[in-house]
Each structure stands twice: as structure tokens, then as C-alpha cells.
Amino acid sequence: MQTSQPAAGTHFEKAKELLEQEAAAIARAGERLDPASVDRAVEMILNCAGKVVAMGVGKSGVIAQKAAQTLTSTGTVAICIHPSDAMHGSLGVISAEDVVLVFSNSGETDELVSIQPALRARNAAVIAIVGNADSTLAKQSDVFLDASVDKEACPLNLAPTASTTVALAIGDALAMAVMAARGVTQEDFAANHPGGRLGKRLTIKVKDLMHESPDVSPNDGWLSVVKALSNASLGAVNVVDNDSSLLGIVTDGDLRRTIEKVGTEQLNILTAENMMTRSPVTASTEMLAFEALRLMEDRPRQISVLPVVDGEMKCVGLLRLHDIVRSGL
């Protein structure tokens, strides 16, 4: 039996409609939030001497995990515990210095309601992000944040969709407000995200990627330079004096262009000094690799290698564009 295919764009229109419903739900949530309650919640987290413990069950448990991860990645220590686990031993990680963040659409989730007496006994502060202002969790918490929605985005008004999106957005808003209040910088953020592109750009230094300096002396003949280039396999060698001070750089291209210009009878007297690029652009060992990348690319003629010097301007390495690209910057 053949089934008829829906008209082109039918599913798109429904998906677009549901996205608009969720966006509208977030906008209405912003209007419903009590400013004083938000301020108090942010201050509670800012002044928390311990950690934030996020809790939820089912879909709300997933939102709690996201909230804990977002807080942790932006400078606030946070964990996520399932309330059932807490009732069977994990409660031991919660102290009076902690702030507990509970997520529940109904505000009557059995596991979360059941654990409230134990949390009060430990003097842990509770922030409830729930969808029912008249619920047990809303009334028993220290701070209640209204995450109610008029209707789920689900066509049957059953599956948690708009409600979980609003709870997620409020959790994000709390974390970002705390982050802003703490004055978290790009460098602070990168320190918690060393594997991400931003983290790499703000943490990886030239010394982490450079190769040991392939050196030749200015009086070395062209054949010695060729051998040094081949042995290093980096596309260039540094020309240094007896004190390892940088005099210049000889790249594969420099070598070829010089040999093309001179006659065969002059090859015997050709030296590294004759072939090198004098006073080349350099990178320091402590320079961020991303800054070195900009040095290579933000110029009329791009370069693919940089001599690396230390704090005393001694030549210590060679950095290739290929190495920076391979690092993920």
C-alpha cells in the first residue's frame, strides 16, 4: 500500500512553528521572572562558599546536568546529583556551604519533595526553578524562579518541550549573570576549555609547538646549507653567530633563488650569509601561537616559518605554519 508524500515544506512549517512557540515561551519567561528573586539567586551562588548541586528527574534531570556543566565551565564549581542517589548515600556530598538548584516543571516531583527535609537539616540553600508557583518545591525553597509555560510545543501538549527549554534558558541566564558578576575573562574561560579553539588560542604558546633550532653559521657553504635543510626537514634553517644570536634565515626558496642567480663557477664561494634573509620576522618562546599565526598571515606576502628567540634574543627554535594549523588553531 502506497502512502502519499506530504507537500514540500510541510514538515518545515510545523518545525518552524514549534521553534517560534519555544522562543515565545522564553520571552514570556523573562517577563514573569521576579527581579528581586533573580538578584537573590545570583547573589546566593556568588556568595556560595561550597558548590552548586543541581538536581532533577527525567527530562529535568538532563537540564540539571546542563546547568551544572555550564556553571562549572564558567567559573562556578557545580555538580549534578540524582535525588534518588542522594536519598541513598550521595547526600553526604551536600553541606551547609552549598546551594542546591532544583529543576521540576510540576514542582511536585516525588524525589525532590522527599529530599527537602534532609536539605533543610543540612542548612543547604535551595533555589527552585519550577513551573508552578503554588507547588511544594516553590513554597519550600529559599528562592523560587518561575519557569512556567502556557503550553508545551508538543502538538498534544504532553511532551516536555517548551517547559524544558525555558528551564534550560533560566539555568543559562543564572550562569551567565554569575559569570558576568565574577568578571570572568576570555583567559579565565579558556583555562577551563583548553581543548576548544578559543582555549587553544589563549593558552598554546610558541614554545609548545616550535622545533629545536636548525642552525648554520654564516660562513657555511651552500652544500652544508643543503644538508642542514635536508636533515631538519623544516623548510628552513637559522643562520646564527657563535653566541647563537640570530643573523638571518635561509629557506628552501632562498636557496633555489640564489643558485638560479649565480653561475656554476660561483657555487664554491656561495655561503649561508649570501643566501639568507637578514633581520627576519621572529617569534618569542612566550608568544601565543595564535599571535605568531597572525604574524605569518597578516602581511602583504605570507611567510610559512618563523625563527624563535628567547628572552635574551638567542635563537632557540623554528616554528612552521603547518605546526600551528595542525594544533587546531
TORMAR-136234 format. One record per residue (C-alpha): residue number from 1; residue in three letters; chain; x, y, z. Coordinates in nm, 4 decimals, always signed. Layout:
% TORMAR-136234
    k    r  c      east     north        up
  NUM  ALA  A         X         Y         Z
...
//
This chain:
% TORMAR-136234
    k    r  c      east     north        up
    1  MET  A   +0.0000   +0.0000   +0.0000
    2  GLN  A   +0.1454   +0.3330   -0.1074
    3  THR  A   +0.1406   +0.6294   +0.1230
    4  SER  A   +0.1059   +0.9782   -0.0151
    5  GLN  A   +0.4014   +1.2097   +0.0300
    6  PRO  A   +0.3378   +1.5384   +0.2119
    7  ALA  A   +0.3703   +1.8584   +0.0144
    8  ALA  A   +0.7183   +2.0072   +0.0078
    9  GLY  A   +0.7777   +2.2280   +0.3088
   10  THR  A   +0.5000   +2.0748   +0.5214
   11  HIS  A   +0.7343   +1.9424   +0.7892
   12  PHE  A   +0.9433   +2.2578   +0.7774
   13  GLU  A   +0.6435   +2.4761   +0.8513
   14  LYS  A   +0.5483   +2.2625   +1.1516
   15  ALA  A   +0.9072   +2.2625   +1.2825
   16  LYS  A   +0.9304   +2.6392   +1.2356
   17  GLU  A   +0.6016   +2.6878   +1.4192
   18  LEU  A   +0.7245   +2.4827   +1.7160
   19  LEU  A   +1.0532   +2.6751   +1.7290
   20  GLU  A   +0.8590   +3.0002   +1.7360
   21  GLN  A   +0.6439   +2.8660   +2.0209
   22  GLU  A   +0.9524   +2.7812   +2.2259
   23  ALA  A   +1.1113   +3.1201   +2.1523
   24  ALA  A   +0.7912   +3.2930   +2.2623
   25  ALA  A   +0.7847   +3.0822   +2.5803
   26  ILE  A   +1.1358   +3.2006   +2.6690
   27  ALA  A   +1.0379   +3.5622   +2.6047
   28  ARG  A   +0.7345   +3.5277   +2.8339
   29  ALA  A   +0.9527   +3.3625   +3.0998
   30  GLY  A   +1.1719   +3.6714   +3.1027
   31  GLU  A   +0.8650   +3.8846   +3.1726
   32  ARG  A   +0.7421   +3.6540   +3.4508
   33  LEU  A   +1.0666   +3.6375   +3.6450
   34  ASP  A   +1.0725   +3.8409   +3.9646
   35  PRO  A   +1.3770   +4.0751   +3.9555
   36  ALA  A   +1.4340   +4.0511   +4.3311
   37  SER  A   +1.4263   +3.6702   +4.3175
   38  VAL  A   +1.6748   +3.6614   +4.0317
   39  ASP  A   +1.9063   +3.9022   +4.2141
   40  ARG  A   +1.8879   +3.6908   +4.5283
   41  ALA  A   +1.9552   +3.3674   +4.3374
   42  VAL  A   +2.2617   +3.5170   +4.1681
   43  GLU  A   +2.3914   +3.6527   +4.4997
   44  MET  A   +2.3416   +3.3136   +4.6647
   45  ILE  A   +2.5578   +3.1475   +4.4001
   46  LEU  A   +2.8157   +3.4258   +4.4065
   47  ASN  A   +2.8473   +3.4032   +4.7842
   48  CYS  A   +2.8390   +3.0251   +4.7930
   49  ALA  A   +3.1394   +2.9056   +4.9961
   50  GLY  A   +3.0916   +2.5496   +4.8754
   51  LYS  A   +2.9485   +2.4284   +4.5463
   52  VAL  A   +2.6246   +2.4325   +4.3498
   53  VAL  A   +2.4409   +2.0999   +4.3455
   54  ALA  A   +2.1891   +2.0655   +4.0603
   55  MET  A   +1.9042   +1.8127   +4.0845
   56  GLY  A   +1.6228   +1.6972   +3.8627
   57  VAL  A   +1.4392   +1.3848   +3.7497
   58  GLY  A   +1.3762   +1.2682   +3.3927
   59  LYS  A   +1.3998   +1.5462   +3.1354
   60  SER  A   +1.4537   +1.7952   +3.4182
   61  GLY  A   +1.7496   +1.5831   +3.5268
   62  VAL  A   +1.9083   +1.6395   +3.1861
   63  ILE  A   +1.8523   +2.0146   +3.2269
   64  ALA  A   +2.0136   +1.9956   +3.5729
   65  GLN  A   +2.3202   +1.8273   +3.4214
   66  LYS  A   +2.3479   +2.1036   +3.1616
   67  ALA  A   +2.3167   +2.3738   +3.4281
   68  ALA  A   +2.5916   +2.2162   +3.6394
   69  GLN  A   +2.8246   +2.1837   +3.3405
   70  THR  A   +2.7627   +2.5429   +3.2297
   71  LEU  A   +2.8277   +2.6774   +3.5791
   72  THR  A   +3.1472   +2.4746   +3.6141
   73  SER  A   +3.2820   +2.5800   +3.2751
   74  THR  A   +3.2257   +2.9473   +3.3576
   75  GLY  A   +3.3972   +2.9565   +3.6948
   76  THR  A   +3.1468   +2.8180   +3.9485
   77  VAL  A   +3.2091   +2.4724   +4.0928
   78  ALA  A   +2.8945   +2.2653   +4.0367
   79  ILE  A   +2.7886   +1.9023   +4.0282
   80  CYS  A   +2.4700   +1.7167   +3.9385
   81  ILE  A   +2.3206   +1.4507   +4.1655
   82  HIS  A   +2.0067   +1.2454   +4.1096
   83  PRO  A   +1.7787   +1.2936   +4.4132
   84  SER  A   +1.7274   +0.9167   +4.4442
   85  ASP  A   +2.1022   +0.8682   +4.4731
   86  ALA  A   +2.1143   +1.1489   +4.7278
   87  MET  A   +1.8498   +0.9721   +4.9397
   88  HIS  A   +2.0658   +0.6598   +4.9387
   89  GLY  A   +2.4042   +0.7971   +5.0382
   90  SER  A   +2.5077   +1.0706   +4.7944
   91  LEU  A   +2.3539   +1.3293   +5.0254
   92  GLY  A   +2.6869   +1.3130   +5.2054
   93  VAL  A   +2.8436   +1.5488   +4.9488
   94  ILE  A   +2.5992   +1.8292   +5.0365
   95  SER  A   +2.6867   +2.0675   +5.3187
   96  ALA  A   +2.5605   +2.3922   +5.4701
   97  GLU  A   +2.8004   +2.5811   +5.2443
   98  ASP  A   +2.6315   +2.4530   +4.9279
   99  VAL  A   +2.3492   +2.5891   +4.7126
  100  VAL  A   +2.1069   +2.3316   +4.5719
  101  LEU  A   +1.9459   +2.4091   +4.2359
  102  VAL  A   +1.6308   +2.2004   +4.1750
  103  PHE  A   +1.4509   +2.1697   +3.8409
  104  SER  A   +1.0907   +2.0494   +3.8150
  105  ASN  A   +0.8076   +2.1548   +3.5866
  106  SER  A   +0.5307   +2.0457   +3.8247
  107  GLY  A   +0.7131   +2.1410   +4.1418
  108  GLU  A   +0.5788   +1.8199   +4.2939
  109  THR  A   +0.8392   +1.5669   +4.1772
  110  ASP  A   +0.8306   +1.2999   +4.4489
  111  GLU  A   +1.2076   +1.2503   +4.4757
  112  LEU  A   +1.2763   +1.6235   +4.5022
  113  VAL  A   +0.9965   +1.6869   +4.7524
  114  SER  A   +1.1123   +1.3926   +4.9656
  115  ILE  A   +1.4679   +1.5220   +4.9950
  116  GLN  A   +1.3729   +1.8722   +5.1092
  117  PRO  A   +1.3689   +1.7897   +5.4855
  118  ALA  A   +1.7196   +1.6445   +5.4578
  119  LEU  A   +1.8430   +1.9563   +5.2765
  120  ARG  A   +1.6910   +2.1829   +5.5407
  121  ALA  A   +1.8531   +1.9732   +5.8133
  122  ARG  A   +2.1895   +2.0428   +5.6496
  123  ASN  A   +2.1086   +2.4146   +5.6170
  124  ALA  A   +2.1736   +2.3997   +5.2412
  125  ALA  A   +2.0149   +2.6877   +5.0490
  126  VAL  A   +1.7684   +2.5858   +4.7760
  127  ILE  A   +1.6855   +2.7642   +4.4511
  128  ALA  A   +1.3817   +2.6136   +4.2773
  129  ILE  A   +1.3350   +2.6569   +3.9030
  130  VAL  A   +0.9834   +2.5194   +3.8668
  131  GLY  A   +0.6749   +2.5739   +3.6547
  132  ASN  A   +0.4168   +2.6024   +3.9331
  133  ALA  A   +0.4284   +2.8877   +4.1827
  134  ASP  A   +0.1828   +2.7101   +4.4128
  135  SER  A   +0.3841   +2.3879   +4.4264
  136  THR  A   +0.5576   +2.2331   +4.7257
  137  LEU  A   +0.9050   +2.2975   +4.5850
  138  ALA  A   +0.8262   +2.6619   +4.5083
  139  LYS  A   +0.6965   +2.7204   +4.8624
  140  GLN  A   +0.9736   +2.5306   +5.0441
  141  SER  A   +1.2690   +2.6799   +4.8563
  142  ASP  A   +1.4709   +2.9812   +4.9630
  143  VAL  A   +1.4262   +3.1329   +4.6176
  144  PHE  A   +1.1665   +3.0436   +4.3535
  145  LEU  A   +1.2204   +3.1235   +3.9849
  146  ASP  A   +0.9104   +3.0954   +3.7685
  147  ALA  A   +0.9685   +2.8591   +3.4741
  148  SER  A   +0.6011   +2.8154   +3.3844
  149  VAL  A   +0.4784   +2.7951   +3.0254
  150  ASP  A   +0.1299   +2.8448   +2.8828
  151  LYS  A   +0.1560   +2.5440   +2.6547
  152  GLU  A   +0.4083   +2.2830   +2.5519
  153  ALA  A   +0.5358   +2.2981   +2.1932
  154  CYS  A   +0.4241   +1.9357   +2.1620
  155  PRO  A   +0.1119   +1.9104   +1.9366
  156  LEU  A   -0.0530   +1.7057   +2.2151
  157  ASN  A   +0.0636   +1.9475   +2.4860
  158  LEU  A   +0.2198   +1.6483   +2.6623
  159  ALA  A   +0.5892   +1.6016   +2.5820
  160  PRO  A   +0.8169   +1.8348   +2.7818
  161  THR  A   +0.9364   +2.0779   +2.5152
  162  ALA  A   +0.8699   +2.4449   +2.5872
  163  SER  A   +0.8919   +2.3782   +2.9620
  164  THR  A   +1.2358   +2.2162   +2.9433
  165  THR  A   +1.3566   +2.4859   +2.7023
  166  VAL  A   +1.2502   +2.7587   +2.9456
  167  ALA  A   +1.4153   +2.5783   +3.2400
  168  LEU  A   +1.7328   +2.5401   +3.0346
  169  ALA  A   +1.7286   +2.9089   +2.9395
  170  ILE  A   +1.6794   +3.0199   +3.3016
  171  GLY  A   +1.9676   +2.7962   +3.4088
  172  ASP  A   +2.1846   +2.9522   +3.1388
  173  ALA  A   +2.0744   +3.3019   +3.2394
  174  LEU  A   +2.1720   +3.2372   +3.6016
  175  ALA  A   +2.5120   +3.1018   +3.4991
  176  MET  A   +2.5826   +3.3945   +3.2668
  177  ALA  A   +2.4719   +3.6516   +3.5255
  178  VAL  A   +2.7075   +3.4907   +3.7781
  179  MET  A   +2.9846   +3.4790   +3.5186
  180  ALA  A   +2.9435   +3.8498   +3.4445
  181  ALA  A   +2.9366   +3.9370   +3.8145
  182  ARG  A   +3.2595   +3.7439   +3.8718
  183  GLY  A   +3.4269   +3.9336   +3.5888
  184  VAL  A   +3.5310   +3.6139   +3.4103
  185  THR  A   +3.7663   +3.6979   +3.1223
  186  GLN  A   +3.8392   +3.5209   +2.7966
  187  GLU  A   +4.1599   +3.3932   +2.9532
  188  ASP  A   +3.9676   +3.2550   +3.2528
  189  PHE  A   +3.7199   +3.0848   +3.0225
  190  ALA  A   +3.9981   +2.9415   +2.8069
  191  ALA  A   +4.1681   +2.7926   +3.1122
  192  ASN  A   +3.8610   +2.5724   +3.1589
  193  HIS  A   +3.8396   +2.4907   +2.7871
  194  PRO  A   +4.1946   +2.4006   +2.6796
  195  GLY  A   +4.0634   +2.1642   +2.4137
  196  GLY  A   +3.8427   +2.4201   +2.2392
  197  ARG  A   +3.9614   +2.6607   +1.9714
  198  LEU  A   +3.9332   +2.9647   +2.1996
  199  GLY  A   +4.1174   +2.7802   +2.4745
  200  LYS  A   +4.3965   +2.6837   +2.2382
  201  ARG  A   +4.4296   +3.0382   +2.1077
  202  LEU  A   +4.4684   +3.1741   +2.4588
  203  THR  A   +4.6878   +2.9030   +2.6087
  204  ILE  A   +4.9141   +2.7403   +2.3466
  205  LYS  A   +5.2450   +2.9225   +2.3189
  206  VAL  A   +5.5115   +2.9195   +2.0516
  207  LYS  A   +5.7409   +2.7123   +2.2751
  208  ASP  A   +5.4749   +2.4388   +2.2797
  209  LEU  A   +5.4854   +2.3953   +1.9008
  210  MET  A   +5.8342   +2.5003   +1.7870
  211  HIS  A   +6.1117   +2.2680   +1.6721
  212  GLU  A   +6.4669   +2.2779   +1.8013
  213  SER  A   +6.6571   +2.5397   +1.6074
  214  PRO  A   +6.8317   +2.4000   +1.2960
  215  ASP  A   +7.1398   +2.6219   +1.2864
  216  VAL  A   +7.4104   +2.7013   +1.0347
  217  SER  A   +7.6898   +2.9562   +1.0597
  218  PRO  A   +7.7136   +3.2493   +0.8168
  219  ASN  A   +8.0322   +3.1072   +0.6598
  220  ASP  A   +7.8887   +2.7613   +0.5891
  221  GLY  A   +7.8953   +2.6783   +0.2186
  222  TRP  A   +7.5872   +2.6133   +0.0101
  223  LEU  A   +7.6301   +2.2362   +0.0283
  224  SER  A   +7.6377   +2.2477   +0.4103
  225  VAL  A   +7.3187   +2.4531   +0.3998
  226  VAL  A   +7.1551   +2.1988   +0.1699
  227  LYS  A   +7.2489   +1.9160   +0.4087
  228  ALA  A   +7.1160   +2.1119   +0.7089
  229  LEU  A   +6.7873   +2.1776   +0.5276
  230  SER  A   +6.7547   +1.8091   +0.4412
  231  ASN  A   +6.8384   +1.6904   +0.7916
  232  ALA  A   +6.5934   +1.9277   +0.9600
  233  SER  A   +6.3111   +1.8776   +0.7052
  234  LEU  A   +6.1502   +2.2003   +0.8233
  235  GLY  A   +6.1847   +2.4056   +0.5070
  236  ALA  A   +6.4359   +2.6483   +0.6595
  237  VAL  A   +6.7462   +2.6848   +0.8754
  238  ASN  A   +6.8507   +2.9666   +1.1052
  239  VAL  A   +7.1792   +3.1470   +1.0495
  240  VAL  A   +7.3419   +3.2265   +1.3857
  241  ASP  A   +7.6735   +3.3591   +1.5140
  242  ASN  A   +7.8959   +3.1967   +1.7778
  243  ASP  A   +7.6696   +3.3291   +2.0551
  244  SER  A   +7.3545   +3.1818   +1.8951
  245  SER  A   +7.2307   +3.5303   +1.8103
  246  LEU  A   +7.0077   +3.5259   +1.5017
  247  LEU  A   +7.1601   +3.6767   +1.1863
  248  GLY  A   +6.9117   +3.5552   +0.9282
  249  ILE  A   +6.7163   +3.2644   +0.7861
  250  VAL  A   +6.7628   +3.0510   +0.4743
  251  THR  A   +6.4507   +2.8866   +0.3357
  252  ASP  A   +6.4232   +2.6309   +0.0572
  253  GLY  A   +6.3063   +2.9160   -0.1628
  254  ASP  A   +6.6047   +3.1353   -0.0710
  255  LEU  A   +6.8403   +2.8526   -0.1660
  256  ARG  A   +6.6778   +2.7905   -0.5032
  257  ARG  A   +6.6548   +3.1585   -0.5960
  258  THR  A   +7.0189   +3.2237   -0.5049
  259  ILE  A   +7.1509   +2.9261   -0.7035
  260  GLU  A   +6.9453   +3.0356   -1.0052
  261  LYS  A   +7.1065   +3.3818   -0.9942
  262  VAL  A   +7.4709   +3.2777   -0.9676
  263  GLY  A   +7.6765   +3.0888   -1.2197
  264  THR  A   +7.8089   +2.7392   -1.1552
  265  GLU  A   +8.1575   +2.8811   -1.1157
  266  GLN  A   +8.0409   +3.0829   -0.8137
  267  LEU  A   +7.8807   +2.7961   -0.6243
  268  ASN  A   +8.2045   +2.7126   -0.4460
  269  ILE  A   +8.2148   +3.0556   -0.2813
  270  LEU  A   +7.8412   +3.0721   -0.2016
  271  THR  A   +7.7751   +3.0857   +0.1754
  272  ALA  A   +7.4752   +3.0961   +0.4060
  273  GLU  A   +7.5340   +3.4678   +0.4540
  274  ASN  A   +7.4959   +3.5194   +0.0791
  275  MET  A   +7.1636   +3.3351   +0.0729
  276  MET  A   +6.9947   +3.4368   +0.3956
  277  THR  A   +6.7121   +3.6810   +0.4564
  278  ARG  A   +6.8553   +3.9310   +0.7036
  279  SER  A   +6.6645   +4.0504   +1.0130
  280  PRO  A   +6.3719   +3.8131   +0.9570
  281  VAL  A   +6.0398   +3.8363   +1.1383
  282  THR  A   +6.0718   +3.6392   +1.4621
  283  ALA  A   +5.8529   +3.4918   +1.7339
  284  SER  A   +5.9373   +3.4691   +2.1034
  285  THR  A   +5.9042   +3.1500   +2.3032
  286  GLU  A   +5.6358   +3.3041   +2.5290
  287  MET  A   +5.4295   +3.4455   +2.2427
  288  LEU  A   +5.0875   +3.2879   +2.1921
  289  ALA  A   +5.0894   +3.0608   +1.8891
  290  PHE  A   +4.7818   +3.2423   +1.7568
  291  GLU  A   +4.9753   +3.5710   +1.7601
  292  ALA  A   +5.2538   +3.4011   +1.5665
  293  LEU  A   +4.9959   +3.2840   +1.3140
  294  ARG  A   +4.8811   +3.6420   +1.2682
  295  LEU  A   +5.2456   +3.7478   +1.2160
  296  MET  A   +5.2727   +3.4950   +0.9360
  297  GLU  A   +4.9431   +3.5705   +0.7633
  298  ASP  A   +4.8592   +3.9385   +0.8229
  299  ARG  A   +5.1159   +4.0785   +0.5827
  300  PRO  A   +5.1395   +4.1556   +0.2068
  301  ARG  A   +5.3428   +3.8385   +0.1481
  302  GLN  A   +5.2690   +3.5483   +0.3770
  303  ILE  A   +5.5519   +3.3521   +0.5374
  304  SER  A   +5.5440   +2.9911   +0.6482
  305  VAL  A   +5.8300   +2.9736   +0.9034
  306  LEU  A   +5.9460   +3.1899   +1.1917
  307  PRO  A   +6.2763   +3.1775   +1.3804
  308  VAL  A   +6.2098   +3.1651   +1.7548
  309  VAL  A   +6.4172   +3.3623   +2.0044
  310  ASP  A   +6.4250   +3.3550   +2.3842
  311  GLY  A   +6.4242   +3.6410   +2.6326
  312  GLU  A   +6.7933   +3.7075   +2.5632
  313  MET  A   +6.7292   +3.7143   +2.1865
  314  LYS  A   +6.9148   +3.3875   +2.1372
  315  CYS  A   +6.7849   +3.1681   +1.8579
  316  VAL  A   +6.6227   +2.8605   +2.0123
  317  GLY  A   +6.3792   +2.7226   +1.7596
  318  LEU  A   +6.1857   +2.7299   +1.4365
  319  LEU  A   +5.8071   +2.7469   +1.4078
  320  ARG  A   +5.6198   +2.6364   +1.0979
  321  LEU  A   +5.2750   +2.7468   +0.9832
  322  HIS  A   +5.1990   +2.3775   +0.9395
  323  ASP  A   +5.2582   +2.3144   +1.3101
  324  ILE  A   +5.0143   +2.5881   +1.4111
  325  VAL  A   +4.7441   +2.4668   +1.1744
  326  ARG  A   +4.7877   +2.1089   +1.2921
  327  SER  A   +4.7372   +2.2189   +1.6540
  328  GLY  A   +4.3802   +2.3207   +1.5734
  329  LEU  A   +4.4137   +2.6964   +1.5933
//
